[in-house]
C-alpha cells in the first residue's frame, strides 16, 4: 500500500489524499454546521459508508447439480429467499441461481412468490 502505514493491532493507519478546494470548503461547511468534528471525522465516515455500499461477491466454481443441491438445502433452512441473497450466501453465480430457482419452480419444488 503506497503512501499508507500498516496498522498495528489496535492502531489505525494514515492515508493521504488530495481533494479540490471546493470539496474542502464543503467539508468545512459541514464541520462548521456541527455535522462532523473535523475533516478526519468526515473522511472516516465517508470511507465506512463507501465500504458498506460496495461488497465484493465471490463465486465458487461449482457444477450445476452441486449448485442445485445447495440451493435446495438453502431453501430447506431458510424457507424463502431472493436469488441475490442465495447467490451471495452460497457464493454461486447469480445467473446460475436464477436458472436453478426457475427450474425448481417449474418442477413444483418451490412456490412462486
VONU-992913 format. One record per atom (N, C-alpha, C, CB): x, y, z; atom name; residue number from 1. Coordinates in nm, 2 decimals. Glycine has a CB too. Layout:
// residues N
+--------+--------+--------+----+-----+
!      X !      Y !      Z ! at !   i !
+--------+--------+--------+----+-----+
!      X !      Y !      Z ! CA ! NUM !
...
+--------+--------+--------+----+-----+
***
This chain:
// residues 113
+--------+--------+--------+----+-----+
!      X !      Y !      Z ! at !   i !
+--------+--------+--------+----+-----+
!   0.08 !  -0.12 !   0.00 !  N !   1 !
!   0.00 !   0.00 !   0.00 ! CA !   1 !
!   0.09 !   0.12 !   0.00 !  C !   1 !
!  -0.10 !   0.00 !   0.12 ! CB !   1 !
!   0.11 !   0.19 !  -0.11 !  N !   2 !
!   0.20 !   0.30 !  -0.12 ! CA !   2 !
!   0.13 !   0.42 !  -0.05 !  C !   2 !
!   0.22 !   0.33 !  -0.27 ! CB !   2 !
!   0.21 !   0.49 !   0.03 !  N !   3 !
!   0.16 !   0.61 !   0.09 ! CA !   3 !
!   0.08 !   0.59 !   0.22 !  C !   3 !
!   0.08 !   0.69 !   0.00 ! CB !   3 !
!   0.07 !   0.46 !   0.27 !  N !   4 !
!   0.00 !   0.44 !   0.39 ! CA !   4 !
!   0.08 !   0.35 !   0.48 !  C !   4 !
!  -0.14 !   0.36 !   0.36 ! CB !   4 !
!   0.07 !   0.38 !   0.61 !  N !   5 !
!   0.14 !   0.30 !   0.71 ! CA !   5 !
!   0.06 !   0.18 !   0.75 !  C !   5 !
!   0.18 !   0.38 !   0.83 ! CB !   5 !
!   0.12 !   0.06 !   0.77 !  N !   6 !
!   0.05 !  -0.06 !   0.81 ! CA !   6 !
!  -0.01 !  -0.04 !   0.95 !  C !   6 !
!   0.14 !  -0.18 !   0.80 ! CB !   6 !
!  -0.13 !  -0.08 !   0.97 !  N !   7 !
!  -0.19 !  -0.07 !   1.10 ! CA !   7 !
!  -0.13 !  -0.18 !   1.19 !  C !   7 !
!  -0.34 !  -0.09 !   1.10 ! CB !   7 !
!  -0.11 !  -0.14 !   1.32 !  N !   8 !
!  -0.07 !  -0.23 !   1.42 ! CA !   8 !
!  -0.20 !  -0.29 !   1.48 !  C !   8 !
!   0.02 !  -0.17 !   1.53 ! CB !   8 !
!  -0.19 !  -0.37 !   1.58 !  N !   9 !
!  -0.31 !  -0.44 !   1.62 ! CA !   9 !
!  -0.43 !  -0.35 !   1.65 !  C !   9 !
!  -0.28 !  -0.52 !   1.75 ! CB !   9 !
!  -0.41 !  -0.25 !   1.73 !  N !  10 !
!  -0.53 !  -0.16 !   1.77 ! CA !  10 !
!  -0.51 !  -0.02 !   1.72 !  C !  10 !
!  -0.55 !  -0.16 !   1.92 ! CB !  10 !
!  -0.41 !   0.00 !   1.64 !  N !  11 !
!  -0.38 !   0.13 !   1.58 ! CA !  11 !
!  -0.44 !   0.14 !   1.44 !  C !  11 !
!  -0.23 !   0.17 !   1.58 ! CB !  11 !
!  -0.47 !   0.26 !   1.40 !  N !  12 !
!  -0.52 !   0.29 !   1.26 ! CA !  12 !
!  -0.40 !   0.31 !   1.17 !  C !  12 !
!  -0.62 !   0.40 !   1.26 ! CB !  12 !
!  -0.43 !   0.35 !   1.05 !  N !  13 !
!  -0.32 !   0.39 !   0.96 ! CA !  13 !
!  -0.36 !   0.52 !   0.90 !  C !  13 !
!  -0.30 !   0.28 !   0.85 ! CB !  13 !
!  -0.26 !   0.59 !   0.85 !  N !  14 !
!  -0.28 !   0.72 !   0.79 ! CA !  14 !
!  -0.27 !   0.71 !   0.64 !  C !  14 !
!  -0.17 !   0.82 !   0.85 ! CB !  14 !
!  -0.36 !   0.77 !   0.57 !  N !  15 !
!  -0.37 !   0.77 !   0.43 ! CA !  15 !
!  -0.38 !   0.92 !   0.38 !  C !  15 !
!  -0.48 !   0.69 !   0.37 ! CB !  15 !
!  -0.30 !   0.96 !   0.29 !  N !  16 !
!  -0.31 !   1.09 !   0.24 ! CA !  16 !
!  -0.39 !   1.10 !   0.11 !  C !  16 !
!  -0.17 !   1.15 !   0.21 ! CB !  16 !
!  -0.46 !   1.21 !   0.09 !  N !  17 !
!  -0.54 !   1.22 !  -0.04 ! CA !  17 !
!  -0.55 !   1.37 !  -0.07 !  C !  17 !
!  -0.67 !   1.16 !  -0.02 ! CB !  17 !
!  -0.54 !   1.40 !  -0.20 !  N !  18 !
!  -0.56 !   1.53 !  -0.25 ! CA !  18 !
!  -0.71 !   1.55 !  -0.28 !  C !  18 !
!  -0.47 !   1.57 !  -0.37 ! CB !  18 !
!  -0.77 !   1.66 !  -0.24 !  N !  19 !
!  -0.90 !   1.70 !  -0.28 ! CA !  19 !
!  -0.90 !   1.84 !  -0.33 !  C !  19 !
!  -1.00 !   1.68 !  -0.16 ! CB !  19 !
!  -1.01 !   1.88 !  -0.40 !  N !  20 !
!  -1.02 !   2.01 !  -0.45 ! CA !  20 !
!  -1.05 !   2.11 !  -0.34 !  C !  20 !
!  -1.12 !   2.02 !  -0.57 ! CB !  20 !
!  -1.03 !   2.24 !  -0.37 !  N !  21 !
!  -1.06 !   2.35 !  -0.27 ! CA !  21 !
!  -1.21 !   2.35 !  -0.25 !  C !  21 !
!  -1.01 !   2.48 !  -0.33 ! CB !  21 !
!  -1.29 !   2.32 !  -0.35 !  N !  22 !
!  -1.43 !   2.32 !  -0.34 ! CA !  22 !
!  -1.48 !   2.21 !  -0.25 !  C !  22 !
!  -1.50 !   2.30 !  -0.48 ! CB !  22 !
!  -1.42 !   2.09 !  -0.26 !  N !  23 !
!  -1.45 !   1.98 !  -0.17 ! CA !  23 !
!  -1.42 !   2.01 !  -0.03 !  C !  23 !
!  -1.38 !   1.85 !  -0.22 ! CB !  23 !
!  -1.30 !   2.07 !  -0.01 !  N !  24 !
!  -1.25 !   2.11 !   0.12 ! CA !  24 !
!  -1.35 !   2.21 !   0.18 !  C !  24 !
!  -1.11 !   2.16 !   0.12 ! CB !  24 !
!  -1.39 !   2.30 !   0.11 !  N !  25 !
!  -1.49 !   2.40 !   0.15 ! CA !  25 !
!  -1.62 !   2.34 !   0.20 !  C !  25 !
!  -1.51 !   2.51 !   0.05 ! CB !  25 !
!  -1.67 !   2.24 !   0.12 !  N !  26 !
!  -1.79 !   2.17 !   0.15 ! CA !  26 !
!  -1.78 !   2.09 !   0.28 !  C !  26 !
!  -1.83 !   2.08 !   0.04 ! CB !  26 !
!  -1.66 !   2.03 !   0.30 !  N !  27 !
!  -1.64 !   1.96 !   0.42 ! CA !  27 !
!  -1.63 !   2.06 !   0.54 !  C !  27 !
!  -1.50 !   1.88 !   0.41 ! CB !  27 !
!  -1.56 !   2.17 !   0.52 !  N !  28 !
!  -1.55 !   2.27 !   0.63 ! CA !  28 !
!  -1.69 !   2.32 !   0.66 !  C !  28 !
!  -1.46 !   2.38 !   0.58 ! CB !  28 !
!  -1.78 !   2.34 !   0.57 !  N !  29 !
!  -1.91 !   2.39 !   0.59 ! CA !  29 !
!  -1.99 !   2.29 !   0.68 !  C !  29 !
!  -1.99 !   2.41 !   0.46 ! CB !  29 !
!  -1.97 !   2.16 !   0.66 !  N !  30 !
!  -2.03 !   2.05 !   0.74 ! CA !  30 !
!  -1.97 !   2.05 !   0.88 !  C !  30 !
!  -2.01 !   1.91 !   0.68 ! CB !  30 !
!  -1.84 !   2.08 !   0.89 !  N !  31 !
!  -1.78 !   2.09 !   1.02 ! CA !  31 !
!  -1.83 !   2.21 !   1.10 !  C !  31 !
!  -1.62 !   2.10 !   1.01 ! CB !  31 !
!  -1.84 !   2.32 !   1.03 !  N !  32 !
!  -1.89 !   2.44 !   1.09 ! CA !  32 !
!  -2.04 !   2.43 !   1.14 !  C !  32 !
!  -1.88 !   2.56 !   1.00 ! CB !  32 !
!  -2.11 !   2.35 !   1.06 !  N !  33 !
!  -2.25 !   2.32 !   1.10 ! CA !  33 !
!  -2.27 !   2.22 !   1.21 !  C !  33 !
!  -2.33 !   2.27 !   0.98 ! CB !  33 !
!  -2.16 !   2.16 !   1.26 !  N !  34 !
!  -2.16 !   2.07 !   1.37 ! CA !  34 !
!  -2.19 !   1.92 !   1.33 !  C !  34 !
!  -2.26 !   2.11 !   1.47 ! CB !  34 !
!  -2.19 !   1.90 !   1.19 !  N !  35 !
!  -2.22 !   1.76 !   1.15 ! CA !  35 !
!  -2.10 !   1.67 !   1.17 !  C !  35 !
!  -2.26 !   1.76 !   1.00 ! CB !  35 !
!  -1.98 !   1.72 !   1.16 !  N !  36 !
!  -1.86 !   1.65 !   1.18 ! CA !  36 !
!  -1.77 !   1.72 !   1.28 !  C !  36 !
!  -1.78 !   1.62 !   1.05 ! CB !  36 !
!  -1.69 !   1.65 !   1.35 !  N !  37 !
!  -1.60 !   1.72 !   1.45 ! CA !  37 !
!  -1.48 !   1.79 !   1.37 !  C !  37 !
!  -1.54 !   1.61 !   1.55 ! CB !  37 !
!  -1.43 !   1.72 !   1.27 !  N !  38 !
!  -1.32 !   1.77 !   1.19 ! CA !  38 !
!  -1.31 !   1.69 !   1.06 !  C !  38 !
!  -1.18 !   1.76 !   1.27 ! CB !  38 !
!  -1.22 !   1.73 !   0.98 !  N !  39 !
!  -1.20 !   1.67 !   0.84 ! CA !  39 !
!  -1.18 !   1.52 !   0.86 !  C !  39 !
!  -1.09 !   1.73 !   0.76 ! CB !  39 !
!  -1.10 !   1.47 !   0.95 !  N !  40 !
!  -1.07 !   1.33 !   0.97 ! CA !  40 !
!  -1.20 !   1.26 !   1.00 !  C !  40 !
!  -0.97 !   1.31 !   1.08 ! CB !  40 !
!  -1.28 !   1.31 !   1.09 !  N !  41 !
!  -1.41 !   1.25 !   1.12 ! CA !  41 !
!  -1.50 !   1.23 !   0.99 !  C !  41 !
!  -1.49 !   1.34 !   1.22 ! CB !  41 !
!  -1.50 !   1.33 !   0.91 !  N !  42 !
!  -1.57 !   1.32 !   0.78 ! CA !  42 !
!  -1.52 !   1.21 !   0.69 !  C !  42 !
!  -1.57 !   1.46 !   0.70 ! CB !  42 !
!  -1.38 !   1.21 !   0.68 !  N !  43 !
!  -1.32 !   1.11 !   0.59 ! CA !  43 !
!  -1.34 !   0.97 !   0.64 !  C !  43 !
!  -1.17 !   1.14 !   0.58 ! CB !  43 !
!  -1.33 !   0.95 !   0.78 !  N !  44 !
!  -1.36 !   0.81 !   0.83 ! CA !  44 !
!  -1.50 !   0.77 !   0.80 !  C !  44 !
!  -1.33 !   0.81 !   0.98 ! CB !  44 !
!  -1.60 !   0.86 !   0.82 !  N !  45 !
!  -1.73 !   0.82 !   0.79 ! CA !  45 !
!  -1.76 !   0.79 !   0.64 !  C !  45 !
!  -1.83 !   0.93 !   0.84 ! CB !  45 !
!  -1.70 !   0.88 !   0.56 !  N !  46 !
!  -1.71 !   0.86 !   0.41 ! CA !  46 !
!  -1.66 !   0.72 !   0.37 !  C !  46 !
!  -1.64 !   0.97 !   0.34 ! CB !  46 !
!  -1.54 !   0.68 !   0.43 !  N !  47 !
!  -1.48 !   0.55 !   0.40 ! CA !  47 !
!  -1.57 !   0.44 !   0.44 !  C !  47 !
!  -1.34 !   0.54 !   0.46 ! CB !  47 !
!  -1.62 !   0.45 !   0.57 !  N !  48 !
!  -1.71 !   0.34 !   0.62 ! CA !  48 !
!  -1.83 !   0.33 !   0.53 !  C !  48 !
!  -1.75 !   0.37 !   0.77 ! CB !  48 !
!  -1.89 !   0.44 !   0.49 !  N !  49 !
!  -2.01 !   0.44 !   0.41 ! CA !  49 !
!  -1.98 !   0.37 !   0.28 !  C !  49 !
!  -2.07 !   0.58 !   0.39 ! CB !  49 !
!  -1.87 !   0.41 !   0.22 !  N !  50 !
!  -1.84 !   0.35 !   0.09 ! CA !  50 !
!  -1.81 !   0.20 !   0.10 !  C !  50 !
!  -1.71 !   0.42 !   0.03 ! CB !  50 !
!  -1.74 !   0.16 !   0.20 !  N !  51 !
!  -1.71 !   0.02 !   0.22 ! CA !  51 !
!  -1.83 !  -0.06 !   0.24 !  C !  51 !
!  -1.61 !   0.00 !   0.33 ! CB !  51 !
!  -1.93 !   0.00 !   0.31 !  N !  52 !
!  -2.06 !  -0.07 !   0.34 ! CA !  52 !
!  -2.14 !  -0.08 !   0.21 !  C !  52 !
!  -2.14 !   0.00 !   0.45 ! CB !  52 !
!  -2.13 !   0.01 !   0.12 !  N !  53 !
!  -2.21 !   0.01 !   0.00 ! CA !  53 !
!  -2.15 !  -0.08 !  -0.11 !  C !  53 !
!  -2.21 !   0.15 !  -0.06 ! CB !  53 !
!  -2.02 !  -0.11 !  -0.10 !  N !  54 !
!  -1.96 !  -0.19 !  -0.21 ! CA !  54 !
!  -1.91 !  -0.32 !  -0.14 !  C !  54 !
!  -1.84 !  -0.12 !  -0.27 ! CB !  54 !
!  -1.97 !  -0.43 !  -0.19 !  N !  55 !
!  -1.92 !  -0.56 !  -0.14 ! CA !  55 !
!  -1.87 !  -0.64 !  -0.26 !  C !  55 !
!  -2.04 !  -0.64 !  -0.07 ! CB !  55 !
!  -1.76 !  -0.71 !  -0.24 !  N !  56 !
!  -1.71 !  -0.80 !  -0.35 ! CA !  56 !
!  -1.77 !  -0.93 !  -0.32 !  C !  56 !
!  -1.55 !  -0.81 !  -0.34 ! CB !  56 !
!  -1.85 !  -0.98 !  -0.42 !  N !  57 !
!  -1.91 !  -1.11 !  -0.41 ! CA !  57 !
!  -1.83 !  -1.22 !  -0.47 !  C !  57 !
!  -2.05 !  -1.11 !  -0.47 ! CB !  57 !
!  -1.79 !  -1.31 !  -0.40 !  N !  58 !
!  -1.71 !  -1.42 !  -0.45 ! CA !  58 !
!  -1.80 !  -1.53 !  -0.51 !  C !  58 !
!  -1.61 !  -1.48 !  -0.34 ! CB !  58 !
!  -1.76 !  -1.59 !  -0.61 !  N !  59 !
!  -1.83 !  -1.70 !  -0.67 ! CA !  59 !
!  -1.74 !  -1.82 !  -0.68 !  C !  59 !
!  -1.89 !  -1.67 !  -0.81 ! CB !  59 !
!  -1.79 !  -1.93 !  -0.62 !  N !  60 !
!  -1.72 !  -2.06 !  -0.63 ! CA !  60 !
!  -1.75 !  -2.12 !  -0.76 !  C !  60 !
!  -1.76 !  -2.15 !  -0.51 ! CB !  60 !
!  -1.66 !  -2.21 !  -0.81 !  N !  61 !
!  -1.68 !  -2.28 !  -0.93 ! CA !  61 !
!  -1.74 !  -2.41 !  -0.90 !  C !  61 !
!  -1.54 !  -2.30 !  -1.01 ! CB !  61 !
!  -1.88 !  -2.42 !  -0.91 !  N !  62 !
!  -1.95 !  -2.54 !  -0.88 ! CA !  62 !
!  -2.03 !  -2.58 !  -1.00 !  C !  62 !
!  -2.04 !  -2.52 !  -0.75 ! CB !  62 !
!  -2.05 !  -2.71 !  -1.02 !  N !  63 !
!  -2.13 !  -2.76 !  -1.13 ! CA !  63 !
!  -2.27 !  -2.74 !  -1.10 !  C !  63 !
!  -2.09 !  -2.91 !  -1.16 ! CB !  63 !
!  -2.35 !  -2.76 !  -1.20 !  N !  64 !
!  -2.50 !  -2.74 !  -1.19 ! CA !  64 !
!  -2.57 !  -2.82 !  -1.09 !  C !  64 !
!  -2.56 !  -2.76 !  -1.33 ! CB !  64 !
!  -2.54 !  -2.95 !  -1.08 !  N !  65 !
!  -2.60 !  -3.04 !  -0.99 ! CA !  65 !
!  -2.56 !  -3.01 !  -0.84 !  C !  65 !
!  -2.57 !  -3.19 !  -1.02 ! CB !  65 !
!  -2.44 !  -2.98 !  -0.82 !  N !  66 !
!  -2.40 !  -2.94 !  -0.69 ! CA !  66 !
!  -2.46 !  -2.81 !  -0.64 !  C !  66 !
!  -2.24 !  -2.92 !  -0.68 ! CB !  66 !
!  -2.47 !  -2.71 !  -0.73 !  N !  67 !
!  -2.54 !  -2.59 !  -0.70 ! CA !  67 !
!  -2.68 !  -2.61 !  -0.67 !  C !  67 !
!  -2.52 !  -2.49 !  -0.82 ! CB !  67 !
!  -2.75 !  -2.70 !  -0.75 !  N !  68 !
!  -2.89 !  -2.72 !  -0.73 ! CA !  68 !
!  -2.91 !  -2.78 !  -0.59 !  C !  68 !
!  -2.94 !  -2.82 !  -0.84 ! CB !  68 !
!  -2.83 !  -2.88 !  -0.55 !  N !  69 !
!  -2.84 !  -2.94 !  -0.42 ! CA !  69 !
!  -2.82 !  -2.84 !  -0.31 !  C !  69 !
!  -2.74 !  -3.06 !  -0.40 ! CB !  69 !
!  -2.73 !  -2.75 !  -0.33 !  N !  70 !
!  -2.70 !  -2.65 !  -0.23 ! CA !  70 !
!  -2.82 !  -2.55 !  -0.22 !  C !  70 !
!  -2.57 !  -2.57 !  -0.26 ! CB !  70 !
!  -2.87 !  -2.52 !  -0.33 !  N !  71 !
!  -2.99 !  -2.42 !  -0.33 ! CA !  71 !
!  -3.11 !  -2.48 !  -0.27 !  C !  71 !
!  -3.02 !  -2.38 !  -0.48 ! CB !  71 !
!  -3.14 !  -2.61 !  -0.29 !  N !  72 !
!  -3.25 !  -2.68 !  -0.23 ! CA !  72 !
!  -3.23 !  -2.68 !  -0.08 !  C !  72 !
!  -3.26 !  -2.83 !  -0.28 ! CB !  72 !
!  -3.10 !  -2.71 !  -0.03 !  N !  73 !
!  -3.07 !  -2.71 !   0.11 ! CA !  73 !
!  -3.09 !  -2.57 !   0.17 !  C !  73 !
!  -2.93 !  -2.76 !   0.13 ! CB !  73 !
!  -3.06 !  -2.47 !   0.09 !  N !  74 !
!  -3.07 !  -2.33 !   0.14 ! CA !  74 !
!  -3.22 !  -2.30 !   0.16 !  C !  74 !
!  -3.01 !  -2.23 !   0.03 ! CB !  74 !
!  -3.30 !  -2.34 !   0.07 !  N !  75 !
!  -3.45 !  -2.32 !   0.09 ! CA !  75 !
!  -3.50 !  -2.40 !   0.20 !  C !  75 !
!  -3.52 !  -2.35 !  -0.04 ! CB !  75 !
!  -3.45 !  -2.52 !   0.22 !  N !  76 !
!  -3.50 !  -2.60 !   0.34 ! CA !  76 !
!  -3.47 !  -2.53 !   0.47 !  C !  76 !
!  -3.43 !  -2.74 !   0.33 ! CB !  76 !
!  -3.35 !  -2.47 !   0.48 !  N !  77 !
!  -3.31 !  -2.40 !   0.60 ! CA !  77 !
!  -3.38 !  -2.26 !   0.62 !  C !  77 !
!  -3.16 !  -2.38 !   0.60 ! CB !  77 !
!  -3.40 !  -2.19 !   0.51 !  N !  78 !
!  -3.45 !  -2.05 !   0.52 ! CA !  78 !
!  -3.59 !  -2.04 !   0.47 !  C !  78 !
!  -3.36 !  -1.97 !   0.43 ! CB !  78 !
!  -3.65 !  -2.14 !   0.41 !  N !  79 !
!  -3.79 !  -2.14 !   0.36 ! CA !  79 !
!  -3.82 !  -2.04 !   0.24 !  C !  79 !
!  -3.88 !  -2.11 !   0.47 ! CB !  79 !
!  -3.76 !  -1.92 !   0.24 !  N !  80 !
!  -3.78 !  -1.83 !   0.13 ! CA !  80 !
!  -3.66 !  -1.74 !   0.12 !  C !  80 !
!  -3.91 !  -1.75 !   0.14 ! CB !  80 !
!  -3.63 !  -1.70 !   0.00 !  N !  81 !
!  -3.51 !  -1.61 !  -0.02 ! CA !  81 !
!  -3.52 !  -1.56 !  -0.17 !  C !  81 !
!  -3.38 !  -1.68 !   0.01 ! CB !  81 !
!  -3.45 !  -1.45 !  -0.19 !  N !  82 !
!  -3.44 !  -1.40 !  -0.32 ! CA !  82 !
!  -3.31 !  -1.45 !  -0.38 !  C !  82 !
!  -3.43 !  -1.24 !  -0.32 ! CB !  82 !
!  -3.31 !  -1.47 !  -0.52 !  N !  83 !
!  -3.19 !  -1.52 !  -0.58 ! CA !  83 !
!  -3.06 !  -1.45 !  -0.55 !  C !  83 !
!  -3.21 !  -1.52 !  -0.73 ! CB !  83 !
!  -3.06 !  -1.32 !  -0.53 !  N !  84 !
!  -2.94 !  -1.24 !  -0.50 ! CA !  84 !
!  -2.89 !  -1.28 !  -0.36 !  C !  84 !
!  -2.96 !  -1.09 !  -0.51 ! CB !  84 !
!  -2.98 !  -1.31 !  -0.27 !  N !  85 !
!  -2.94 !  -1.35 !  -0.13 ! CA !  85 !
!  -2.87 !  -1.49 !  -0.14 !  C !  85 !
!  -3.06 !  -1.35 !  -0.04 ! CB !  85 !
!  -2.93 !  -1.58 !  -0.21 !  N !  86 !
!  -2.88 !  -1.71 !  -0.23 ! CA !  86 !
!  -2.74 !  -1.71 !  -0.29 !  C !  86 !
!  -2.97 !  -1.80 !  -0.31 ! CB !  86 !
!  -2.73 !  -1.63 !  -0.40 !  N !  87 !
!  -2.61 !  -1.61 !  -0.47 ! CA !  87 !
!  -2.50 !  -1.57 !  -0.38 !  C !  87 !
!  -2.62 !  -1.52 !  -0.59 ! CB !  87 !
!  -2.53 !  -1.46 !  -0.30 !  N !  88 !
!  -2.43 !  -1.41 !  -0.21 ! CA !  88 !
!  -2.39 !  -1.51 !  -0.10 !  C !  88 !
!  -2.48 !  -1.27 !  -0.15 ! CB !  88 !
!  -2.49 !  -1.56 !  -0.03 !  N !  89 !
!  -2.47 !  -1.65 !   0.08 ! CA !  89 !
!  -2.40 !  -1.78 !   0.04 !  C !  89 !
!  -2.60 !  -1.69 !   0.15 ! CB !  89 !
!  -2.43 !  -1.84 !  -0.07 !  N !  90 !
!  -2.37 !  -1.96 !  -0.12 ! CA !  90 !
!  -2.25 !  -1.94 !  -0.21 !  C !  90 !
!  -2.47 !  -2.05 !  -0.19 ! CB !  90 !
!  -2.22 !  -1.82 !  -0.25 !  N !  91 !
!  -2.11 !  -1.78 !  -0.34 ! CA !  91 !
!  -2.13 !  -1.86 !  -0.47 !  C !  91 !
!  -1.98 !  -1.82 !  -0.27 ! CB !  91 !
!  -2.25 !  -1.86 !  -0.52 !  N !  92 !
!  -2.28 !  -1.92 !  -0.65 ! CA !  92 !
!  -2.32 !  -1.81 !  -0.75 !  C !  92 !
!  -2.39 !  -2.03 !  -0.64 ! CB !  92 !
!  -2.28 !  -1.83 !  -0.87 !  N !  93 !
!  -2.31 !  -1.73 !  -0.98 ! CA !  93 !
!  -2.46 !  -1.70 !  -0.98 !  C !  93 !
!  -2.26 !  -1.78 !  -1.11 ! CB !  93 !
!  -2.49 !  -1.57 !  -0.98 !  N !  94 !
!  -2.63 !  -1.52 !  -0.98 ! CA !  94 !
!  -2.71 !  -1.58 !  -1.09 !  C !  94 !
!  -2.63 !  -1.37 !  -0.99 ! CB !  94 !
!  -2.66 !  -1.58 !  -1.22 !  N !  95 !
!  -2.74 !  -1.63 !  -1.33 ! CA !  95 !
!  -2.77 !  -1.78 !  -1.31 !  C !  95 !
!  -2.66 !  -1.61 !  -1.46 ! CB !  95 !
!  -2.67 !  -1.86 !  -1.26 !  N !  96 !
!  -2.69 !  -2.00 !  -1.23 ! CA !  96 !
!  -2.80 !  -2.02 !  -1.12 !  C !  96 !
!  -2.56 !  -2.06 !  -1.18 ! CB !  96 !
!  -2.80 !  -1.93 !  -1.02 !  N !  97 !
!  -2.90 !  -1.94 !  -0.91 ! CA !  97 !
!  -3.04 !  -1.91 !  -0.98 !  C !  97 !
!  -2.87 !  -1.84 !  -0.80 ! CB !  97 !
!  -3.05 !  -1.81 !  -1.06 !  N !  98 !
!  -3.18 !  -1.78 !  -1.12 ! CA !  98 !
!  -3.23 !  -1.89 !  -1.21 !  C !  98 !
!  -3.16 !  -1.65 !  -1.21 ! CB !  98 !
!  -3.14 !  -1.95 !  -1.28 !  N !  99 !
!  -3.18 !  -2.06 !  -1.37 ! CA !  99 !
!  -3.23 !  -2.18 !  -1.29 !  C !  99 !
!  -3.06 !  -2.11 !  -1.46 ! CB !  99 !
!  -3.16 !  -2.21 !  -1.18 !  N ! 100 !
!  -3.19 !  -2.33 !  -1.10 ! CA ! 100 !
!  -3.33 !  -2.30 !  -1.02 !  C ! 100 !
!  -3.08 !  -2.36 !  -1.00 ! CB ! 100 !
!  -3.34 !  -2.18 !  -0.97 !  N ! 101 !
!  -3.47 !  -2.15 !  -0.89 ! CA ! 101 !
!  -3.58 !  -2.15 !  -0.99 !  C ! 101 !
!  -3.46 !  -2.01 !  -0.82 ! CB ! 101 !
!  -3.56 !  -2.10 !  -1.11 !  N ! 102 !
!  -3.67 !  -2.11 !  -1.21 ! CA ! 102 !
!  -3.71 !  -2.25 !  -1.24 !  C ! 102 !
!  -3.63 !  -2.03 !  -1.34 ! CB ! 102 !
!  -3.61 !  -2.34 !  -1.26 !  N ! 103 !
!  -3.63 !  -2.48 !  -1.28 ! CA ! 103 !
!  -3.71 !  -2.54 !  -1.17 !  C ! 103 !
!  -3.50 !  -2.55 !  -1.31 ! CB ! 103 !
!  -3.67 !  -2.51 !  -1.04 !  N ! 104 !
!  -3.73 !  -2.57 !  -0.93 ! CA ! 104 !
!  -3.88 !  -2.52 !  -0.92 !  C ! 104 !
!  -3.66 !  -2.53 !  -0.80 ! CB ! 104 !
!  -3.91 !  -2.40 !  -0.96 !  N ! 105 !
!  -4.05 !  -2.35 !  -0.96 ! CA ! 105 !
!  -4.13 !  -2.43 !  -1.06 !  C ! 105 !
!  -4.05 !  -2.20 !  -0.99 ! CB ! 105 !
!  -4.07 !  -2.45 !  -1.18 !  N ! 106 !
!  -4.14 !  -2.53 !  -1.29 ! CA ! 106 !
!  -4.17 !  -2.67 !  -1.24 !  C ! 106 !
!  -4.06 !  -2.53 !  -1.42 ! CB ! 106 !
!  -4.07 !  -2.73 !  -1.17 !  N ! 107 !
!  -4.09 !  -2.87 !  -1.12 ! CA ! 107 !
!  -4.19 !  -2.87 !  -1.00 !  C ! 107 !
!  -3.95 !  -2.92 !  -1.07 ! CB ! 107 !
!  -4.23 !  -2.76 !  -0.95 !  N ! 108 !
!  -4.32 !  -2.75 !  -0.84 ! CA ! 108 !
!  -4.25 !  -2.77 !  -0.70 !  C ! 108 !
!  -4.43 !  -2.86 !  -0.86 ! CB ! 108 !
!  -4.12 !  -2.77 !  -0.70 !  N ! 109 !
!  -4.05 !  -2.79 !  -0.58 ! CA ! 109 !
!  -4.03 !  -2.66 !  -0.50 !  C ! 109 !
!  -3.91 !  -2.84 !  -0.61 ! CB ! 109 !
!  -4.06 !  -2.54 !  -0.56 !  N ! 110 !
!  -4.06 !  -2.41 !  -0.50 ! CA ! 110 !
!  -4.19 !  -2.34 !  -0.53 !  C ! 110 !
!  -3.94 !  -2.33 !  -0.54 ! CB ! 110 !
!  -4.24 !  -2.27 !  -0.43 !  N ! 111 !
!  -4.36 !  -2.19 !  -0.45 ! CA ! 111 !
!  -4.31 !  -2.06 !  -0.51 !  C ! 111 !
!  -4.44 !  -2.17 !  -0.32 ! CB ! 111 !
!  -4.38 !  -2.01 !  -0.61 !  N ! 112 !
!  -4.36 !  -1.88 !  -0.67 ! CA ! 112 !
!  -4.42 !  -1.78 !  -0.58 !  C ! 112 !
!  -4.41 !  -1.87 !  -0.81 ! CB ! 112 !
!  -4.34 !  -1.67 !  -0.55 !  N ! 113 !
!  -4.39 !  -1.57 !  -0.46 ! CA ! 113 !
!  -4.44 !  -1.45 !  -0.54 !  C ! 113 !
!  -4.28 !  -1.52 !  -0.36 ! CB ! 113 !
+--------+--------+--------+----+-----+
***
